[in-house]
Amino acid sequence: MELAAYGVTRQLRGAAVIDIGTGDGRLALGAAAAGAIQVVAVDPDPVALSAGRARSRELGAANVSFRLGAAQDLPVAAGRFDLAILSWTL
Amino acid sequence: MVDALQEAARALRPGGILIDARPDSRTLAKVEHAARVVGTVLTQAHECRDDRAADQAVTTAKRERLFRRVRAGRFWYRVPFTDRVALDAYLRDHLRFQHRVCWGPSARRRRAEWRADPLVLVRAVRFEVLERR
């Protein structure tokens, strides 16, 4: 619902997405369900990431990976993503 | 905060899209009972300061030509509670909000008419869609 409110449904299809400060991965999993080809979900909280991984397994979202990291020092290569989400992170 | 935006710009390809979404402290959160607004909840002063700093960071990122605005908007995020006790517990633990509701109806009326009814906290969320330059 939130991703639709942002008006990016079309851009999500086939996109590489990074969700910065993903928490339990709600939006990352939503992006995958909306057609993103690959989603990297980053958060500094390992407990939240564990919850996200568990939810991802339940949903069978094999194209979502959860990584420990901070918004100020993302564990990803430069220029890789079509869409980045900073939801309640700044 | 600017460093997080710089990192997001680094991760994106040129022309990539950044969504920045945050609670909107310029608009009061509302409490609804039976689809009617019956109270408001103020944001803690330090959270308002953080929100202004985040606004400034986004402005700086645009001024530094990392991003350009594509569009912006707002929507309402609804958090349901089974009753007043559950809402109070949520507010007591919440870092963002002040811990008390500013109620419209009197305490007598609230107790008499809807003591155990469900309530909904309705929060404004603002967002900006930015394009990586």
Backbone of each chain as ProteinMPNN parsed JSONL, in Angstrom:
{"seq_chain_A": "MELAAYGVTRQLRGAAVIDIGTGDGRLALGAAAAGAIQVVAVDPDPVALSAGRARSRELGAANVSFRLGAAQDLPVAAGRFDLAILSWTL", "coords_chain_A": {"N_chain_A": [[0.84, -1.204, 0.0], [1.937, 1.244, 0.846], [4.034, 1.571, -1.01], [2.592, 1.848, -3.333], [1.387, 4.275, -2.755], [3.536, 5.981, -3.004], [3.781, 6.08, -5.676], [5.406, 4.51, -7.344], [5.06, 2.083, -8.497], [5.248, 1.185, -11.15], [7.959, 1.629, -11.724], [9.109, -0.258, -10.104], [8.949, -2.741, -11.268], [11.003, -5.229, -12.447], [13.201, -3.989, -11.378], [16.326, -3.268, -9.657], [16.543, -3.02, -6.248], [17.253, -1.169, -3.302], [16.662, -1.24, 0.117], [17.003, 0.907, 2.575], [17.682, 0.891, 5.935], [15.839, -1.053, 6.658], [14.507, -2.427, 8.681], [12.239, -4.83, 9.71], [11.91, -5.612, 7.145], [9.574, -5.058, 5.741], [8.901, -3.235, 3.606], [10.842, -3.95, 1.755], [10.155, -6.59, 1.134], [7.683, -6.045, 0.109], [8.429, -4.632, -2.176], [9.646, -6.672, -3.628], [7.442, -8.316, -4.046], [6.055, -6.634, -5.697], [7.361, -6.834, -8.056], [10.087, -6.309, -8.28], [13.331, -7.241, -9.363], [15.548, -7.827, -7.927], [16.274, -7.401, -4.5], [17.923, -5.657, -2.01], [18.151, -5.551, 1.401], [18.917, -3.47, 3.989], [20.057, -3.046, 7.295], [21.022, -1.829, 10.569], [20.354, -3.383, 12.731], [20.577, -6.514, 13.994], [18.604, -8.18, 15.029], [16.207, -7.301, 13.94], [16.804, -7.853, 11.289], [16.904, -10.658, 11.362], [14.232, -11.229, 11.822], [13.202, -10.268, 9.432], [14.421, -11.987, 7.581], [13.241, -14.395, 8.31], [10.561, -13.881, 7.707], [10.837, -13.499, 4.994], [11.568, -16.064, 4.158], [9.191, -17.408, 4.775], [7.537, -16.266, 2.872], [8.735, -17.082, 0.593], [10.477, -15.464, -0.816], [12.933, -15.39, -2.701], [14.574, -13.594, -3.95], [15.27, -11.558, -2.261], [17.698, -10.186, -0.23], [19.153, -9.921, 2.973], [21.137, -7.624, 4.712], [23.588, -6.73, 7.11], [24.208, -3.456, 8.085], [24.953, 0.097, 7.951], [23.197, 3.136, 7.168], [24.926, 5.152, 6.53], [27.117, 3.916, 5.53], [26.952, 1.931, 3.295], [26.764, -1.559, 2.548], [27.308, -2.183, -0.242], [28.011, -2.238, -3.798], [28.877, 0.581, -5.901], [26.45, 2.402, -7.839], [24.623, 0.373, -8.485], [21.889, 0.133, -8.225], [18.441, 0.617, -9.148], [16.45, 1.777, -7.714], [16.051, 3.274, -4.557], [15.062, 3.007, -1.171], [14.302, 5.022, 1.528], [12.824, 4.783, 4.208], [11.411, 6.215, 6.918], [13.923, 6.593, 7.953], [15.83, 8.678, 7.834]], "CA_chain_A": [[0.0, 0.0, 0.0], [2.805, 2.418, 0.903], [4.76, 1.704, -2.271], [1.633, 2.389, -4.292], [1.194, 5.693, -2.412], [4.677, 6.743, -3.523], [3.636, 6.172, -7.131], [6.57, 3.912, -8.011], [4.734, 0.692, -8.834], [5.761, 0.865, -12.487], [9.43, 1.58, -11.679], [9.577, -1.419, -9.339], [8.975, -3.963, -12.094], [12.298, -5.525, -13.058], [14.227, -3.09, -10.834], [17.178, -3.621, -8.519], [16.075, -2.103, -5.201], [17.888, -1.235, -1.981], [15.829, -0.678, 1.178], [17.984, 1.359, 3.572], [16.97, 0.964, 7.204], [14.678, -1.879, 6.298], [13.794, -2.996, 9.834], [11.878, -6.235, 9.493], [11.842, -5.893, 5.706], [8.21, -4.938, 5.216], [8.884, -2.607, 2.284], [11.691, -4.749, 0.858], [9.335, -7.716, 0.672], [6.645, -5.447, -0.74], [9.04, -4.322, -3.468], [9.813, -7.955, -4.335], [6.103, -8.753, -4.481], [5.604, -5.728, -6.76], [8.034, -7.146, -9.319], [11.527, -6.018, -8.304], [14.052, -8.455, -9.728], [16.477, -8.086, -6.834], [16.12, -6.43, -3.413], [18.881, -5.74, -0.903], [17.558, -4.907, 2.571], [20.041, -3.163, 4.884], [19.687, -2.476, 8.596], [22.065, -2.066, 11.573], [19.814, -4.183, 13.843], [20.551, -7.924, 13.6], [17.34, -8.814, 15.434], [15.23, -6.953, 12.9], [17.163, -8.597, 10.069], [16.477, -12.052, 11.543], [12.779, -11.259, 11.606], [12.996, -10.084, 7.996], [14.81, -13.226, 6.881], [12.208, -15.409, 8.59], [9.372, -13.518, 6.924], [11.185, -13.728, 3.588], [11.467, -17.52, 3.929], [7.757, -17.74, 4.755], [6.933, -15.799, 1.616], [9.463, -17.647, -0.543], [11.048, -14.345, -1.591], [14.343, -15.757, -2.857], [15.354, -12.489, -4.52], [15.51, -10.535, -1.232], [18.796, -10.527, 0.681], [19.227, -9.027, 4.13], [22.536, -7.375, 5.048], [23.864, -5.852, 8.244], [24.946, -2.279, 7.645], [24.403, 1.41, 8.312], [22.842, 3.996, 6.031], [26.064, 6.018, 6.206], [28.207, 3.107, 4.972], [26.184, 0.803, 2.758], [27.617, -2.68, 2.115], [26.96, -2.49, -1.634], [28.835, -1.574, -4.807], [28.319, 1.841, -6.408], [25.715, 2.452, -9.102], [24.013, -0.927, -8.781], [20.446, 0.052, -7.962], [17.516, 1.491, -9.873], [15.541, 2.445, -6.778], [16.43, 3.182, -3.139], [13.995, 3.392, -0.235], [14.7, 5.507, 2.862], [11.534, 4.96, 4.85], [11.531, 6.496, 8.348], [15.324, 6.322, 8.257], [16.587, 9.924, 8.079]], "C_chain_A": [[0.873, 1.252, 0.0], [3.521, 2.638, -0.417], [3.842, 2.254, -3.349], [1.416, 3.885, -4.029], [2.345, 6.551, -2.94], [4.634, 6.86, -5.043], [4.786, 5.556, -7.906], [6.31, 2.47, -8.449], [5.347, 0.288, -10.183], [7.291, 0.726, -12.461], [9.959, 0.348, -10.955], [9.721, -2.665, -10.211], [10.334, -4.122, -12.769], [13.452, -4.723, -12.48], [15.099, -3.789, -9.796], [16.938, -2.566, -7.445], [16.935, -2.273, -3.948], [16.972, -0.535, -0.981], [16.748, -0.374, 2.359], [17.28, 1.622, 4.891], [15.689, 0.162, 7.112], [13.875, -2.373, 7.497], [13.495, -4.457, 9.578], [11.58, -6.536, 8.019], [10.482, -5.735, 5.061], [8.191, -4.349, 3.799], [9.75, -3.363, 1.282], [10.889, -5.913, 0.279], [8.193, -7.224, -0.207], [7.176, -5.123, -2.125], [9.224, -5.594, -4.295], [8.466, -8.428, -4.87], [5.591, -7.891, -5.636], [6.384, -5.907, -8.054], [9.498, -6.786, -9.397], [12.288, -7.316, -8.557], [15.039, -8.851, -8.634], [16.295, -7.001, -5.778], [17.197, -6.699, -2.363], [18.314, -4.914, 0.245], [18.647, -4.727, 3.627], [19.522, -2.566, 6.184], [20.814, -2.739, 9.594], [21.619, -2.996, 12.701], [19.712, -5.657, 13.434], [19.255, -8.64, 13.975], [16.257, -8.548, 14.388], [15.514, -7.722, 11.62], [16.741, -10.063, 10.172], [14.98, -12.193, 11.299], [12.469, -11.141, 10.118], [13.327, -11.345, 7.218], [13.744, -14.299, 7.088], [10.957, -15.142, 7.757], [9.612, -13.783, 5.431], [11.088, -15.216, 3.234], [10.009, -17.95, 3.847], [7.126, -17.407, 3.414], [7.605, -16.392, 0.382], [10.065, -16.57, -1.438], [12.554, -14.558, -1.739], [15.197, -14.611, -3.385], [15.567, -11.331, -3.545], [16.656, -11.001, -0.338], [18.896, -9.469, 1.769], [20.689, -8.881, 4.545], [22.64, -6.42, 6.23], [24.646, -4.642, 7.736], [24.231, -1.006, 8.035], [24.148, 2.228, 7.058], [24.029, 4.84, 5.587], [27.209, 5.254, 5.549], [27.599, 1.812, 4.421], [27.111, -0.304, 2.238], [27.275, -3.128, 0.693], [27.904, -1.735, -2.571], [28.114, -0.326, -5.329], [27.528, 1.616, -7.695], [24.952, 1.196, -9.47], [22.494, -0.895, -8.826], [19.644, 1.056, -8.784], [16.676, 2.315, -8.907], [16.013, 2.209, -5.34], [15.277, 3.692, -2.279], [14.636, 3.809, 1.094], [13.396, 5.785, 3.601], [11.711, 5.063, 6.359], [12.961, 6.239, 8.81], [16.087, 7.602, 8.572], [16.259, 10.503, 9.443]], "O_chain_A": [[0.607, 2.203, -0.735], [3.608, 3.769, -0.894], [4.274, 3.044, -4.188], [1.279, 4.669, -4.968], [2.146, 7.717, -3.282], [5.372, 7.653, -5.627], [5.115, 6.015, -9.0], [7.249, 1.728, -8.739], [5.889, -0.807, -10.33], [7.85, -0.173, -13.089], [11.106, -0.053, -11.154], [10.531, -3.543, -9.913], [10.761, -3.273, -13.551], [14.56, -4.758, -13.015], [14.686, -4.752, -9.151], [17.105, -1.371, -7.688], [17.297, -3.391, -3.584], [16.558, 0.605, -1.191], [17.209, -1.28, 3.052], [16.389, 2.468, 4.969], [14.605, 0.64, 7.444], [12.696, -2.702, 7.359], [14.396, -5.236, 9.264], [11.054, -7.601, 7.694], [10.257, -6.225, 3.954], [7.546, -4.894, 2.903], [9.429, -3.413, 0.095], [10.944, -6.181, -0.921], [7.785, -7.903, -1.15], [6.484, -5.306, -3.125], [8.99, -5.599, -5.504], [8.365, -8.885, -6.008], [4.794, -8.351, -6.455], [6.115, -5.222, -9.041], [10.112, -6.932, -10.454], [11.928, -8.366, -8.026], [15.333, -10.029, -8.433], [16.175, -5.821, -6.109], [17.356, -7.825, -1.893], [18.032, -3.726, 0.087], [19.228, -5.703, 4.103], [18.657, -1.69, 6.176], [21.498, -3.757, 9.489], [22.434, -3.36, 13.548], [18.859, -6.015, 12.621], [18.856, -9.597, 13.311], [15.501, -9.441, 14.007], [14.595, -8.186, 10.945], [16.276, -10.648, 9.193], [14.522, -13.141, 10.661], [11.585, -11.825, 9.603], [12.599, -11.728, 6.303], [13.39, -15.022, 6.156], [10.372, -16.058, 7.179], [8.719, -14.228, 4.71], [10.599, -15.584, 2.166], [9.626, -18.74, 2.984], [6.3, -18.154, 2.89], [7.116, -16.231, -0.736], [10.155, -16.735, -2.655], [13.348, -13.981, -0.996], [16.423, -14.657, -3.277], [15.994, -10.249, -3.948], [16.593, -12.084, 0.243], [18.741, -8.275, 1.511], [21.398, -9.874, 4.71], [21.894, -5.447, 6.339], [25.642, -4.8, 7.03], [23.056, -1.022, 8.402], [24.793, 2.039, 6.027], [24.136, 5.203, 4.416], [28.163, 5.862, 5.063], [27.727, 0.744, 5.02], [28.111, -0.028, 1.576], [26.988, -4.301, 0.453], [28.51, -0.733, -2.192], [26.895, -0.204, -5.21], [27.873, 0.772, -8.522], [24.662, 0.972, -10.645], [21.871, -1.79, -9.398], [20.09, 2.167, -9.072], [16.242, 3.418, -9.237], [16.334, 1.083, -4.96], [14.61, 4.671, -2.616], [15.402, 3.057, 1.698], [12.921, 6.921, 3.608], [12.119, 4.097, 7.005], [13.19, 5.735, 9.909], [16.911, 7.615, 9.486], [16.799, 11.543, 9.818]]}, "seq_chain_B": "MVDALQEAARALRPGGILIDARPDSRTLAKVEHAARVVGTVLTQAHECRDDRAADQAVTTAKRERLFRRVRAGRFWYRVPFTDRVALDAYLRDHLRFQHRVCWGPSARRRRAEWRADPLVLVRAVRFEVLERR", "coords_chain_B": {"N_chain_B": [[22.937, 12.931, 8.478], [23.025, 13.927, 5.885], [25.136, 12.438, 4.974], [24.016, 9.894, 4.764], [22.279, 10.308, 2.648], [24.131, 10.85, 0.677], [25.329, 8.355, 0.5], [23.165, 6.843, -0.408], [22.908, 8.021, -2.915], [25.288, 7.187, -4.023], [24.87, 4.422, -4.206], [22.879, 4.282, -6.094], [22.202, 4.099, -9.628], [22.897, 6.606, -12.16], [20.051, 8.616, -12.699], [18.506, 6.929, -11.262], [15.984, 6.215, -8.72], [15.12, 7.699, -5.629], [13.289, 7.164, -2.713], [12.21, 9.078, -0.13], [10.744, 8.82, 2.882], [8.931, 9.951, 5.682], [7.667, 10.399, 9.063], [5.284, 13.01, 9.46], [5.748, 15.669, 11.231], [4.658, 18.138, 11.16], [2.013, 17.961, 11.067], [-0.597, 17.157, 13.226], [-0.883, 14.021, 14.898], [-3.805, 11.973, 14.907], [-6.501, 10.726, 16.913], [-8.918, 8.317, 16.355], [-12.293, 7.398, 16.895], [-14.752, 5.176, 16.086], [-14.621, 6.119, 13.433], [-14.546, 8.852, 13.785], [-12.778, 11.823, 14.637], [-11.39, 12.068, 17.789], [-9.399, 12.969, 19.361], [-6.04, 14.337, 19.701], [-2.485, 13.882, 19.207], [0.544, 15.077, 20.337], [3.841, 15.65, 18.957], [7.033, 14.789, 20.289], [9.313, 17.341, 21.336], [12.045, 17.049, 20.694], [11.952, 15.259, 18.618], [10.688, 16.733, 16.674], [12.708, 18.554, 16.177], [14.617, 16.802, 15.08], [13.267, 16.098, 12.751], [13.259, 18.508, 11.386], [15.982, 18.754, 10.94], [16.369, 16.595, 9.215], [14.852, 17.457, 7.05], [16.442, 19.611, 6.315], [18.744, 18.266, 5.549], [17.901, 16.914, 3.239], [17.324, 19.106, 1.636], [19.917, 20.133, 1.397], [21.148, 18.031, -0.011], [19.837, 18.255, -2.428], [20.61, 20.803, -3.169], [23.305, 20.367, -3.501], [23.184, 19.05, -5.808], [22.874, 16.296, -5.92], [20.469, 15.04, -6.132], [17.271, 15.477, -7.766], [13.996, 16.781, -7.281], [11.203, 14.75, -7.989], [8.517, 14.263, -7.353], [6.263, 14.965, -4.604], [4.456, 14.132, -1.63], [1.78, 13.149, 0.621], [0.496, 10.805, 2.938], [-1.87, 8.971, 4.987], [-1.179, 7.03, 7.8], [-2.409, 4.29, 9.438], [-2.858, 3.09, 12.701], [-4.199, 0.562, 14.408], [-5.937, -0.012, 17.551], [-7.016, -2.151, 20.175], [-8.354, -1.095, 22.342], [-8.623, 1.687, 24.697], [-6.698, 1.241, 26.684], [-4.716, -0.218, 25.358], [-3.889, 1.695, 23.487], [-2.864, 3.671, 25.207], [-0.713, 2.255, 26.313], [0.889, 1.925, 24.08], [1.543, 4.622, 23.481], [2.902, 5.284, 25.79], [5.268, 3.875, 25.56], [6.327, 4.889, 23.266], [8.806, 6.644, 21.499], [8.541, 8.811, 19.925], [6.141, 10.215, 20.211], [4.321, 12.481, 22.398], [3.173, 11.419, 25.615], [0.509, 11.453, 26.171], [-2.903, 11.663, 25.15], [-4.576, 14.438, 23.703], [-7.663, 14.872, 24.458], [-10.871, 15.296, 22.878], [-13.717, 14.833, 23.632], [-15.181, 14.77, 26.953], [-13.752, 13.255, 29.936], [-15.674, 11.877, 31.395], [-17.617, 11.314, 29.458], [-16.12, 9.737, 27.737], [-15.564, 7.526, 29.321], [-18.129, 6.618, 29.832], [-19.307, 6.128, 27.33], [-17.553, 4.883, 25.488], [-15.596, 3.182, 26.613], [-14.274, 0.672, 26.269], [-13.978, 0.459, 23.587], [-12.651, -0.021, 20.204], [-9.841, 1.93, 19.031], [-8.177, 4.172, 16.769], [-4.991, 5.231, 15.854], [-3.954, 7.807, 13.847], [-1.549, 8.681, 11.672], [0.349, 11.177, 9.991], [2.255, 10.753, 7.065], [4.893, 11.939, 5.233], [6.272, 12.163, 1.962], [8.933, 12.133, -0.451], [9.824, 11.86, -3.779], [12.772, 11.366, -5.383], [15.158, 12.009, -7.957], [18.162, 10.564, -8.921], [20.888, 12.485, -9.918]], "CA_chain_B": [[21.824, 12.646, 7.566], [23.477, 14.169, 4.508], [26.0, 11.326, 4.563], [23.136, 8.794, 4.341], [21.794, 10.651, 1.3], [25.271, 10.678, -0.235], [25.481, 6.91, 0.296], [22.068, 6.412, -1.285], [23.266, 8.479, -4.268], [26.377, 6.317, -4.51], [24.332, 3.094, -4.525], [21.97, 4.368, -7.246], [22.718, 4.47, -10.955], [22.361, 7.92, -12.576], [18.652, 8.495, -13.114], [17.785, 6.07, -10.309], [14.962, 6.887, -7.907], [15.177, 7.587, -4.166], [12.073, 7.531, -1.981], [12.429, 9.473, 1.262], [9.441, 8.912, 3.564], [9.109, 10.188, 7.118], [6.492, 10.945, 9.748], [5.131, 14.444, 9.246], [5.467, 16.277, 12.536], [3.955, 19.42, 10.985], [0.589, 17.654, 11.173], [-0.858, 16.408, 14.445], [-1.477, 12.688, 14.822], [-5.191, 12.023, 15.378], [-7.097, 9.493, 17.431], [-10.275, 8.155, 15.854], [-13.22, 6.427, 17.473], [-15.898, 5.016, 15.177], [-14.379, 6.951, 12.243], [-14.581, 10.292, 14.106], [-11.593, 12.268, 15.373], [-11.764, 12.363, 19.182], [-8.245, 13.478, 20.088], [-4.801, 14.539, 18.951], [-1.277, 13.539, 19.958], [1.66, 15.944, 19.939], [5.149, 15.029, 18.768], [8.049, 15.269, 21.227], [10.059, 18.474, 20.768], [13.326, 16.638, 20.092], [11.647, 14.605, 17.339], [10.44, 17.826, 15.716], [14.026, 19.076, 15.786], [15.217, 15.816, 14.165], [12.57, 16.186, 11.461], [13.75, 19.711, 10.692], [17.349, 18.442, 10.482], [16.237, 15.716, 8.044], [14.425, 18.338, 5.951], [17.611, 20.394, 5.901], [19.663, 17.344, 4.856], [17.37, 16.69, 1.886], [17.544, 20.362, 0.914], [21.349, 20.204, 1.084], [21.44, 17.047, -1.067], [19.338, 18.797, -3.695], [21.454, 21.949, -3.516], [24.577, 19.81, -3.981], [22.848, 18.425, -7.09], [22.859, 14.83, -5.877], [19.121, 14.615, -6.511], [16.262, 16.491, -8.071], [12.661, 16.322, -6.878], [10.262, 14.309, -9.024], [7.219, 14.625, -6.785], [6.171, 14.831, -3.147], [3.068, 13.975, -1.216], [1.525, 12.759, 2.004], [-0.626, 9.887, 3.144], [-2.164, 8.724, 6.402], [-0.824, 5.685, 8.242], [-3.373, 3.993, 10.506], [-2.416, 2.078, 13.666], [-5.399, 0.239, 15.194], [-5.799, -0.511, 18.925], [-8.244, -2.816, 20.612], [-9.061, -0.228, 23.29], [-7.865, 2.82, 25.234], [-5.544, 0.735, 27.437], [-3.682, -0.573, 24.374], [-3.366, 2.949, 22.941], [-2.039, 4.298, 26.242], [0.535, 1.489, 26.429], [1.686, 2.268, 22.885], [2.073, 5.978, 23.618], [3.837, 5.299, 26.923], [6.555, 3.327, 25.121], [6.738, 5.457, 21.991], [9.774, 7.718, 21.681], [8.237, 9.95, 19.054], [4.969, 10.981, 20.621], [4.054, 12.769, 23.806], [2.581, 10.191, 26.121], [-0.917, 11.616, 26.477], [-3.793, 12.155, 24.095], [-5.4, 15.62, 24.008], [-8.99, 14.384, 24.072], [-11.961, 16.223, 22.644], [-14.806, 14.548, 24.568], [-14.819, 14.76, 28.368], [-13.409, 11.943, 30.504], [-16.928, 11.208, 31.763], [-18.25, 10.778, 28.249], [-15.285, 8.652, 27.204], [-15.778, 6.338, 30.16], [-19.516, 6.148, 29.75], [-19.782, 5.74, 26.004], [-16.699, 4.007, 24.684], [-14.472, 2.805, 27.45], [-13.549, -0.502, 25.775], [-14.104, 0.387, 22.127], [-11.405, 0.13, 19.451], [-9.411, 3.268, 18.632], [-7.159, 4.15, 15.716], [-4.073, 6.361, 15.786], [-3.757, 8.124, 12.434], [-0.339, 9.496, 11.586], [0.676, 11.674, 8.649], [3.57, 10.397, 6.534], [5.199, 12.72, 4.028], [7.312, 11.507, 1.162], [9.461, 12.839, -1.605], [10.467, 10.983, -4.766], [13.896, 12.125, -5.905], [15.915, 11.324, -9.012], [19.629, 10.726, -8.833], [21.401, 13.224, -11.084]], "C_chain_B": [[22.227, 12.874, 6.116], [24.342, 13.014, 4.039], [25.171, 10.106, 4.146], [22.595, 9.052, 2.935], [22.918, 10.505, 0.27], [25.502, 9.194, -0.526], [24.385, 6.358, -0.609], [22.367, 6.809, -2.729], [24.361, 7.595, -4.859], [25.83, 4.963, -4.965], [23.473, 3.121, -5.793], [22.735, 4.619, -8.54], [22.22, 5.885, -11.273], [20.951, 7.747, -13.136], [17.831, 7.589, -12.213], [16.905, 6.898, -9.382], [15.208, 6.632, -6.416], [13.833, 8.003, -3.593], [12.477, 7.861, -0.547], [11.059, 9.658, 1.907], [9.675, 9.027, 5.059], [7.809, 10.621, 7.752], [6.466, 12.46, 9.596], [4.753, 15.117, 10.554], [4.801, 17.648, 12.407], [2.443, 19.232, 11.104], [0.369, 16.794, 12.411], [-1.361, 14.999, 14.129], [-2.87, 12.755, 15.455], [-5.593, 10.677, 15.968], [-8.543, 9.431, 16.961], [-11.027, 7.106, 16.663], [-14.432, 6.369, 16.555], [-15.823, 6.015, 14.014], [-14.522, 8.453, 12.497], [-13.342, 10.655, 14.914], [-12.021, 12.687, 16.777], [-10.581, 12.892, 19.993], [-7.063, 13.675, 19.17], [-3.619, 14.177, 19.855], [-0.134, 14.396, 19.426], [2.936, 15.123, 19.77], [6.128, 15.619, 19.777], [8.903, 16.34, 20.551], [11.351, 18.018, 20.092], [13.107, 15.924, 18.764], [11.343, 15.65, 16.266], [11.762, 18.415, 15.248], [14.711, 18.125, 14.803], [14.577, 15.908, 12.779], [13.06, 17.398, 10.671], [15.171, 19.472, 10.165], [17.306, 17.544, 9.241], [15.786, 16.529, 6.829], [15.629, 19.102, 5.398], [18.597, 19.522, 5.121], [19.196, 17.097, 3.419], [17.571, 17.944, 1.036], [19.008, 20.49, 0.486], [21.7, 19.254, -0.056], [20.964, 17.545, -2.426], [20.213, 19.979, -4.145], [22.809, 21.486, -4.048], [24.398, 19.023, -5.277], [23.083, 16.917, -7.092], [21.539, 14.315, -6.44], [18.317, 15.811, -7.013], [14.892, 15.91, -7.707], [11.837, 15.922, -8.09], [8.843, 14.64, -8.578], [7.278, 14.435, -5.264], [4.706, 14.693, -2.785], [2.969, 13.536, 0.237], [0.415, 11.727, 2.016], [-0.78, 9.636, 4.64], [-1.914, 7.259, 6.726], [-1.652, 5.373, 9.486], [-2.861, 2.86, 11.395], [-3.607, 1.753, 14.57], [-5.061, -0.293, 16.594], [-7.125, -1.111, 19.372], [-9.054, -1.931, 21.554], [-8.129, 0.876, 23.786], [-6.598, 2.359, 25.972], [-4.392, 0.415, 26.48], [-3.064, 0.682, 23.756], [-2.441, 3.628, 23.952], [-0.69, 3.592, 26.377], [1.466, 1.808, 25.265], [2.33, 3.644, 23.062], [3.11, 6.061, 24.742], [5.224, 4.859, 26.465], [7.119, 4.033, 23.898], [7.665, 6.645, 22.207], [9.362, 8.981, 20.94], [7.147, 10.855, 19.616], [5.025, 11.388, 22.089], [3.121, 11.668, 24.313], [1.095, 10.289, 26.442], [-1.675, 12.116, 25.265], [-4.48, 13.428, 24.594], [-6.815, 15.285, 23.53], [-9.956, 15.528, 23.796], [-13.08, 15.986, 23.642], [-14.308, 14.505, 26.015], [-14.493, 13.338, 28.833], [-14.679, 11.176, 30.871], [-17.578, 10.563, 30.545], [-17.44, 9.606, 27.685], [-15.517, 7.377, 27.993], [-17.159, 5.749, 29.931], [-19.834, 5.521, 28.399], [-18.865, 4.787, 25.26], [-15.422, 3.612, 25.411], [-13.627, 1.685, 26.822], [-13.627, -0.627, 24.255], [-12.738, 0.47, 21.446], [-11.135, 1.594, 19.098], [-8.352, 3.123, 17.539], [-6.309, 5.41, 15.839], [-3.747, 6.59, 14.31], [-2.609, 9.128, 12.32], [-0.108, 9.945, 10.156], [2.095, 11.249, 8.285], [3.791, 11.23, 5.277], [6.295, 12.012, 3.257], [7.741, 12.404, 0.015], [10.132, 11.805, -2.502], [11.518, 11.819, -5.464], [14.616, 11.318, -6.991], [17.394, 11.631, -8.854], [20.124, 11.413, -10.1], [22.604, 12.535, -11.692]], "O_chain_B": [[21.832, 12.121, 5.226], [24.307, 12.638, 2.868], [25.587, 9.359, 3.26], [22.469, 8.128, 2.131], [22.683, 10.089, -0.864], [25.83, 8.819, -1.652], [24.641, 5.513, -1.467], [22.115, 6.038, -3.655], [24.353, 7.296, -6.053], [26.267, 4.42, -5.979], [23.351, 2.11, -6.486], [23.781, 5.269, -8.543], [21.216, 6.318, -10.708], [20.692, 6.85, -13.938], [16.614, 7.485, -12.367], [17.059, 8.114, -9.273], [15.469, 5.503, -5.999], [13.299, 9.057, -3.938], [13.023, 7.015, 0.161], [10.303, 10.549, 1.522], [10.495, 8.311, 5.636], [6.933, 11.152, 7.07], [7.511, 13.11, 9.603], [3.585, 15.135, 10.94], [4.423, 18.254, 13.409], [1.691, 20.199, 11.224], [1.076, 15.807, 12.617], [-2.161, 14.806, 13.213], [-3.091, 13.496, 16.413], [-5.085, 9.629, 15.569], [-9.303, 10.381, 17.146], [-10.476, 6.078, 17.057], [-15.062, 7.39, 16.28], [-16.809, 6.661, 13.661], [-14.609, 9.239, 11.554], [-12.907, 9.889, 15.774], [-12.893, 13.54, 16.945], [-10.73, 13.224, 21.169], [-7.07, 13.243, 18.017], [-3.728, 14.166, 21.081], [0.123, 14.435, 18.222], [3.09, 14.052, 20.357], [6.063, 16.808, 20.087], [9.184, 16.263, 19.355], [11.716, 18.538, 19.038], [13.965, 15.971, 17.883], [11.695, 15.477, 15.099], [11.925, 18.738, 14.071], [15.31, 18.562, 13.82], [15.262, 15.807, 11.762], [13.252, 17.331, 9.457], [15.52, 19.932, 9.078], [18.11, 17.712, 8.324], [16.274, 16.321, 5.718], [15.808, 19.222, 4.186], [19.209, 19.977, 4.155], [20.008, 17.075, 2.494], [17.94, 17.857, -0.135], [19.304, 20.898, -0.637], [22.453, 19.614, -0.96], [21.602, 17.293, -3.448], [20.513, 20.135, -5.329], [23.391, 22.121, -4.927], [25.34, 18.409, -5.779], [23.44, 16.331, -8.114], [21.494, 13.297, -7.131], [18.627, 16.969, -6.733], [14.666, 14.704, -7.815], [11.775, 16.645, -9.084], [8.065, 15.225, -9.332], [8.208, 13.834, -4.725], [3.825, 15.092, -3.546], [3.952, 13.553, 0.978], [-0.499, 11.776, 1.193], [0.061, 10.033, 5.445], [-2.377, 6.363, 6.019], [-1.6, 6.109, 10.472], [-2.477, 1.8, 10.901], [-3.987, 2.571, 15.407], [-4.032, -0.94, 16.791], [-8.202, -0.643, 19.0], [-10.283, -1.996, 21.572], [-6.985, 0.981, 23.343], [-5.556, 3.009, 25.891], [-3.237, 0.737, 26.759], [-1.855, 0.731, 23.527], [-1.364, 4.103, 23.593], [0.346, 4.239, 26.534], [2.677, 1.945, 25.442], [3.526, 3.808, 22.819], [4.075, 6.819, 24.65], [6.234, 5.397, 26.92], [8.271, 3.802, 23.529], [7.363, 7.543, 22.992], [9.785, 10.083, 21.288], [7.215, 12.08, 19.515], [5.677, 10.742, 22.91], [2.378, 11.064, 23.539], [0.492, 9.331, 26.926], [-1.157, 12.89, 24.46], [-4.911, 13.502, 25.745], [-7.122, 15.402, 22.344], [-9.867, 16.593, 24.406], [-13.369, 16.876, 24.442], [-13.133, 14.229, 26.26], [-14.901, 12.356, 28.214], [-14.75, 9.962, 30.679], [-18.028, 9.418, 30.595], [-18.002, 8.616, 27.218], [-15.649, 6.292, 27.427], [-17.326, 4.533, 29.849], [-20.538, 4.514, 28.321], [-19.338, 3.962, 24.478], [-14.32, 3.705, 24.87], [-12.398, 1.752, 26.846], [-13.371, -1.697, 23.703], [-11.778, 0.97, 22.033], [-12.056, 2.384, 18.895], [-7.715, 2.078, 17.41], [-6.837, 6.52, 15.918], [-3.316, 5.671, 13.613], [-2.69, 10.257, 12.803], [-0.34, 9.185, 9.216], [3.018, 11.369, 9.091], [2.963, 11.221, 4.366], [7.144, 11.34, 3.841], [7.016, 13.298, -0.42], [10.914, 10.978, -2.034], [11.211, 12.85, -6.063], [14.666, 10.09, -6.933], [17.811, 12.777, -8.681], [19.82, 10.983, -11.213], [23.16, 13.02, -12.678]]}, "name": "protein", "num_of_chains": 2, "seq": "MELAAYGVTRQLRGAAVIDIGTGDGRLALGAAAAGAIQVVAVDPDPVALSAGRARSRELGAANVSFRLGAAQDLPVAAGRFDLAILSWTLMVDALQEAARALRPGGILIDARPDSRTLAKVEHAARVVGTVLTQAHECRDDRAADQAVTTAKRERLFRRVRAGRFWYRVPFTDRVALDAYLRDHLRFQHRVCWGPSARRRRAEWRADPLVLVRAVRFEVLERR"}
